[in-house]
Amino acid sequence: MDNWPLITVVIPTYGREEALRDSIVDVLKQDYPNFEVLVVDQTPKHQPEIQAYLEEMAGAGKIKWLRLDWASLPGARNYAVRRSSGEIILFIDDDVQLTPELLAAHAKNYLQNPEVGAVAGRVFDRMKLGDSGGDLQIEYLPPQAMDPGIAWYHIDLVHTIKPQQVLTARGCNMSFRREIFTKYGLRFDERFRGSAVREESDFCLRVRQTGYKIWYDPEAHLVHLGEETGGCHDISMRSLKYQLTFYHNHFLLGLKNLTATQALRLYARLFDCHVLGRPPCHKSGSPIKIATRTIFYTLGFFKALGTVIESLWNDGQIYSRLDEQV
């Protein structure tokens, strides 16, 4: 196995304790012989036992422990890329469970197919599996899942069991060739705020512009625990700020990457599902709640429009710029 490429495993973390430690333990048990682990830690203060574990692993050279005094998921990803050595860069979350074969499953796709620039792994998401009863299986995604205007409501990387080309990956289990970042200069957009919803979708749409394929491999699977606190949830999901950034990020995705027709379809679907609460969102149909969500939907659009206008003189990569000044 001497020819297996070096893989950099990146674990951004914020406010996680036991789940982070358990995720690192699983990574270090991989049967893949050639990898490094970068933990990008944005937690201000850990519990003593977790602090001791991280210090021990870093001191033994098992992980590279990168500590930051700011919290941004796309910023953390970019920070790690600049310090990575791998030919393949794999991003996972800080609340996942892995089998020892995960890294090998990602790597084989790059070795077998030079057209693959990114690999989307399968995610056994506890919440979504619970909603479906756990018995649903999909062989191939519908054609709508490759349509950027409506794909986001048809892509199912939880229940799908056959390898295939996809439009995007899930941020807790995705890998990329190094040259996506070096040759093509792609970076995660740090203007995707709050829980950073849609930041990986934005990145994957730009990956597709390089001509590389994004390949879904169900053998590259992990379990996503979906812890309610910590991770990228640096603000409460019920807070006003979360609601505003949620809509901002969706509108920003459309304004940046989609044609006018595609964007209008995305925004209409967004309104139907997240404002009116129709399936698959199943939100409250209370007139007051719909009116409140409509306000955030509208504010989110104008905030995203402002972000795009501001990009004429400011690309918004504030954390990467801070890093360059160090």
Salt bridges, closest charged atoms under 4 A:
GLU17 OE1 - HIS46 ND1 3.08
ASP22 OD1 - ARG21 NE 3.50
GLU36 OE1 - LYS64 NZ 3.19
ASP41 OD2 - HIS46 NE2 2.55
ASP93 OD2 - HIS224 NE2 3.38
ASP94 OD1 - ARG16 NH1 2.45
ASP95 OD2 - ARG16 NH1 3.44
ASP95 OD1 - HIS224 NE2 3.34
GLU115 OE1 - LYS213 NZ 3.06
ASP125 OD2 - ARG170 NH2 2.88
ASP125 OD2 - HIS224 ND1 3.70
ASP147 OD2 - ARG265 NH1 2.84
ASP156 OD2 - HIS159 ND1 2.79
ASP189 OD2 - ARG191 NH2 2.78
ASP189 OD2 - LYS256 NZ 2.77
GLU199 OE2 - ARG77 NH2 2.86
ASP202 OD2 - ARG206 NH2 2.71
ASP202 OD1 - LYS256 NZ 2.89
ASP217 OD2 - LYS108 NZ 2.68
GLU219 OE1 - LYS108 NZ 3.68
ASP272 OD2 - ARG269 NH1 3.39
ASP272 OD1 - ARG278 NH1 2.69
ASP315 OD1 - ARG321 NH2 2.69
ASP323 OD2 - ARG82 NE 2.73
ASP323 OD1 - ARG83 NH2 2.71
